[in-house]
C-alpha cells in the first residue's frame, strides 16, 4: 500500500518461510489448547513447552504486517473500498462462523454466560473485543468465551490504520509516525490502561513486519539497522511497560505472567526476540529452518481456520470426550480440527470469496 510511499513490485522470490512460520504458530497455539493439560502427565514438561501461545500470536502480528505490505505495495491504484472488501472477506466469514458455533454451543448454558448478550455480539462484530479477565479497560469481552477472538480486533484495526498511513504519508516518515503514535499511547497506557491505547501501542509490532517487507522489496539487506526505528520503538515501549510492572511490584501487587501488566511486557519482549531471531536466521540463510518448520507449509492455507475453530470445536463442544484413552482422544481431536479447518477453508471460505469478490 503506497505514492512516493509505493515500494517496487514484489520480486519472484520464495517466501515459504513465512508460510512455515504461520502454519507452525497456528499448530502451536492449537496444540497448547489440545495437549497442554491432557498430556502433561504423559510427557513431563509439555505444559511449559506449550505455554507460549501469547508469543505465537505476536508471530502472527509480525507476519501479517509483512504480508499485507508485500501484497499491496505494488498496487498504487488500490482503492480503500477494494482494500476493505478484500480484508473483510478474508476475516469475517470464518469469524462469523466461529461466533455462530459459540452461540450454538453455549446457548443452553446455566446460568447464562453474560458474554452471550447482544451487546457483546455487536461489539465483537465491530471488532472491539479483547480478553477482559486478564486486561483492564476492555471495551467488549470475547463472545461466548472464545478466547482466541481477542487478537482479531487488533488485526482488523491494524489493517484500517495501515491504509491511510501508507497512502497519505511519505514512505520515509511512516515509521516515525507509527513510533510517535505507539510510544505516546504507551505513556498514556502506563497511567490509564484502555483499549484504544492498547490497539495503537501494539500497532508498532505489526508495523515492524511492514518495515521488514519494505526492506526486502527494495532489495536492501535485512539486518537490524534496516528496521532500527521499529526495533527502537518496541524496545522503548517495553521499557515503559516495564516501569508499570516495577511500579505494581513495588506496591505489593501480585504479578502473574499471563495477566496485566506483565502480559503486555511479554508481548513486546517477544516481538523483539522474534524479530531479532528472524534477522539472525536470515543472515544464516535459514540453516535448519526447513528441517524444523518446513512441514508446516502444508497446513499454512488452513492457518486462520485452525486458529479460530479449534477452541469452540474441541474445548467447548468436546465431541470426543467419551474416549477415555487420553493420547488417542488428543490425536483424534487434532485430526478433527484439521478436517473441519480444511472444509471451512476449501468450501465455505472459497464460496464467500466467489460471492463477494
Buried (B, 14 or more C-beta within 10 A) or exposed (E): BBEEBBBEEBEEEEBBBBBBBBBBBBBBBBBBBBBBEBBBEEEEEBBEBBEBBBBBBBBBBBBBBBBBBBBBBBBEEBEEEEBEEBBBBBBBBBBEBBBEBBBEBBEEEEEEBEBBBEEBBEBBBEBBBBBBEBBBBBBBBBBBBBBBBBBBBBBBBBBBBBBEBBBEBEBEEBBEBBBEBBBEBBBBBBEEBBBBBBBBBBBBBBBBBBBBBBBBBEEEEEEBEBBEBBBBBBEBBBEBBBBBBEEBEEEEEEEEEEBBBBBBBBBBBBBBEBBEEBBEBBEEEBEEBEEEBBEBBEBBBBBBBBBBBBBBBBBBBEEBEEBEEEEEBBBBBBEBBBEBBBBBBEEBBEEBEEEEE
